[in-house]
Amino acid sequence: MPIQPGDTIPSVKLMQATVEGPREVDTGELFRGKTAVLFGVPGAFTPTCSAKHLPGFAEHAQALRDKGVDLIACMAVNDAFVLAAWAQDQGIGEEIVMLADGSATFTRAMGLEMDLGPRGMGVRSQRFALIARDGVVSYLGVEAAGSFEASRAETVLAKL
């Protein structure tokens, strides 16, 4: 069953893509004491992720911060080097933390995995966005296949 509003984000070790290289982070610590927005994408460099999802959060980063968001994080089932390259390609600076869930451990712990093996992509994250306060989910928007509404930056902004 997927994570739900009222649930605590699971504590899992992920790799954060930084300009200095990959850095291990614990999700329990990362989200503790913060108002955070986390959005998950099926994959770096994929069409909707690159054209709409990540750019939307970059465009609205200041508006999210103005509404009290301390942390904006993007998560994908890719490695930290791919996420670093994607962030560079997209012109993403320090405003969005790029989290690599290379083995889908975090994605599975949240119950948000999907199997794209038949399409040659393996296990990936469903497209989603959530708001968490001190690690507790207050909003979760998971997209139906082919949709892009519940996890858009504008939708998240309206939920704060």
Backbone torsions as a table, in degrees:
resi	resn	phi	psi	omega
1	MET	NA	135.6	-179.5
2	PRO	-67.7	155.2	173.0
3	ILE	-54.3	149.1	-176.7
4	GLN	-131.3	159.9	171.7
5	PRO	-53.9	135.8	-175.6
6	GLY	99.0	-19.2	177.5
7	ASP	-82.7	154.9	175.8
8	THR	-92.5	137.2	176.8
9	ILE	-60.4	131.2	-179.0
10	PRO	-63.8	149.1	177.7
11	SER	-91.3	109.6	-176.4
12	VAL	-137.9	148.3	175.6
13	LYS	-83.3	126.8	175.3
14	LEU	-125.7	170.7	174.4
15	MET	-107.6	129.5	176.1
16	GLN	-96.9	129.5	176.2
17	ALA	-79.5	120.2	177.8
18	THR	-128.3	166.4	178.0
19	VAL	-65.6	-23.7	177.4
20	GLU	-85.1	-6.1	-177.6
21	GLY	116.2	178.5	-177.9
22	PRO	-63.1	142.2	177.9
23	ARG	-135.9	130.0	179.1
24	GLU	-71.9	135.8	175.9
25	VAL	-133.4	150.9	175.3
26	ASP	-103.6	124.8	-176.1
27	THR	-63.4	-32.6	177.2
28	GLY	-60.8	-43.8	178.4
29	GLU	-72.2	-40.1	-176.8
30	LEU	-59.7	-40.9	-175.5
31	PHE	-93.4	-9.8	-178.0
32	ARG	-63.6	131.0	173.9
33	GLY	73.1	12.8	-177.0
34	LYS	-126.0	155.2	163.4
35	THR	-92.4	119.5	-171.7
36	ALA	-129.2	149.0	169.5
37	VAL	-116.3	126.2	176.0
38	LEU	-121.7	127.9	173.3
39	PHE	-124.8	141.6	-178.2
40	GLY	-115.7	141.4	-178.8
41	VAL	-124.1	152.5	177.4
42	PRO	-62.5	-30.8	178.6
43	GLY	-177.5	145.4	173.4
44	ALA	-61.8	147.4	177.0
45	PHE	67.6	7.3	177.1
46	THR	-83.7	158.0	-168.4
47	PRO	-55.4	-60.3	-177.0
48	THR	-66.7	-36.5	-179.8
49	CYS	-61.7	-42.6	-176.7
50	SER	-83.6	-31.5	-176.4
51	ALA	-88.1	-27.6	-172.7
52	LYS	-130.9	-49.7	-168.5
53	HIS	-67.3	-63.1	179.3
54	LEU	-61.8	-45.4	178.5
55	PRO	-60.7	-33.4	178.6
56	GLY	-63.6	-42.6	178.6
57	PHE	-70.7	-34.0	176.2
58	ALA	-65.1	-43.8	-180.0
59	GLU	-63.2	-36.7	-175.6
60	HIS	-102.3	12.6	-177.5
61	ALA	-57.0	-46.0	-178.3
62	GLN	-67.1	-39.3	177.6
63	ALA	-62.8	-38.9	176.3
64	LEU	-64.3	-43.6	178.1
65	ARG	-63.9	-38.3	178.4
66	ASP	-63.2	-24.0	177.6
67	LYS	-93.6	10.2	173.3
68	GLY	100.9	7.7	179.4
69	VAL	-77.6	125.0	179.5
70	ASP	-90.4	-27.9	-173.2
71	LEU	-140.9	129.4	171.6
72	ILE	-117.6	123.2	-177.2
73	ALA	-131.2	140.6	175.8
74	CYS	-112.2	132.1	-178.8
75	MET	-125.3	137.7	175.6
76	ALA	-143.5	153.0	175.2
77	VAL	-84.8	73.0	175.6
78	ASN	-141.7	171.4	175.6
79	ASP	-85.9	165.9	-175.5
80	ALA	-63.5	-30.9	179.5
81	PHE	-68.9	-39.2	176.7
82	VAL	-65.3	-43.8	179.8
83	LEU	-65.3	-37.1	177.2
84	ALA	-63.8	-43.3	178.9
85	ALA	-65.1	-39.3	178.7
86	TRP	-65.5	-44.0	178.4
87	ALA	-60.2	-43.5	179.1
88	GLN	-63.5	-45.2	179.5
89	ASP	-60.0	-36.3	-177.2
90	GLN	-89.4	-3.8	-179.0
91	GLY	71.7	30.5	-179.4
92	ILE	-86.0	124.1	177.4
93	GLY	-96.8	-138.4	-177.3
94	GLU	-79.4	-6.6	-174.6
95	GLU	-70.9	-21.1	178.8
96	ILE	-127.4	126.8	177.2
97	VAL	-83.3	126.6	-177.9
98	MET	-99.2	116.6	-175.8
99	LEU	-111.1	123.8	-179.3
100	ALA	-98.5	122.3	177.5
101	ASP	-114.1	62.2	-170.4
102	GLY	-52.6	-33.3	-179.5
103	SER	-103.3	7.1	-179.7
104	ALA	63.1	22.8	-179.8
105	THR	-63.6	-48.0	179.3
106	PHE	-67.0	-44.2	-179.9
107	THR	-58.3	-44.1	177.9
108	ARG	-66.8	-40.8	179.9
109	ALA	-62.0	-28.3	178.3
110	MET	-88.9	-7.3	-179.8
111	GLY	71.4	27.1	-175.1
112	LEU	-115.8	23.1	-179.9
113	GLU	-83.3	157.3	171.3
114	MET	-143.3	146.8	-176.9
115	ASP	-95.8	108.9	175.8
116	LEU	-105.8	23.3	178.1
117	GLY	-53.6	-44.2	178.6
118	PRO	-60.8	-19.9	177.9
119	ARG	-100.6	10.0	176.4
120	GLY	79.0	16.7	-176.3
121	MET	-112.9	-7.7	-179.9
122	GLY	72.0	-160.0	179.2
123	VAL	-76.5	130.9	-179.7
124	ARG	-133.2	172.4	174.7
125	SER	-85.1	142.7	166.3
126	GLN	-65.8	156.7	175.1
127	ARG	-76.3	123.5	-177.8
128	PHE	-152.1	167.4	168.0
129	ALA	-146.0	146.2	176.4
130	LEU	-141.3	157.4	171.4
131	ILE	-114.0	132.9	177.4
132	ALA	-131.1	140.9	175.0
133	ARG	-118.6	118.1	-176.0
134	ASP	52.6	40.3	176.4
135	GLY	83.2	-2.6	-178.9
136	VAL	-103.5	126.7	-176.5
137	VAL	-70.0	127.9	175.0
138	SER	-110.9	-21.0	175.8
139	TYR	-143.9	139.1	173.7
140	LEU	-138.9	122.6	175.0
141	GLY	-119.6	112.2	179.1
142	VAL	-110.9	131.5	-177.0
143	GLU	-82.3	140.2	167.3
144	ALA	-72.8	157.4	179.9
145	ALA	-52.6	128.2	177.8
146	GLY	82.9	-4.3	-179.2
147	SER	-95.3	157.3	173.4
148	PHE	-151.5	81.0	179.5
149	GLU	-139.7	-53.6	-173.7
150	ALA	-67.1	-22.0	-176.9
151	SER	-110.0	7.8	178.5
152	ARG	-68.4	150.5	178.1
153	ALA	-58.0	-39.0	-179.3
154	GLU	-64.5	-37.8	178.0
155	THR	-66.7	-45.3	179.1
156	VAL	-61.1	-44.4	179.1
157	LEU	-57.2	-40.5	179.5
158	ALA	-69.7	-22.1	-179.2
159	LYS	-86.0	-11.2	-179.1
160	LEU	-78.9	NA	NA
